[in-house]
Amino acid sequence: MDIQDILKNRPLPKEPEEGRAVKAYMLKTYHAKVQVIVTEHRLTIVVDSAALAGTLRLEMQNLVRSCQISKKIFIRIG
């Protein structure tokens, strides 16, 4: 058994539900793919443009309600 067999059979980490929900919401609502980083106490949404980041800040309550987010949200442009 070599390292390739070990790596091939290992279970992949699952994406948190909040992260999947935010990605689906962003794709459905704004037709934009985003990166979501979920930690224990915060959720960071990385967007491509400042315009989208500004829009998200204005629509934050809708995002939290739709995706049932309980963590602090940060929006980053990158």
Secondary structure, DSSP 8 states (H G I E B T S, - for coil): --HHHHHHTS------HHHHHHHHHHHHHH----EEEE-SSEEEEEES-HHHHHHHHHTHHHHHHHHT--SEEEEEE-
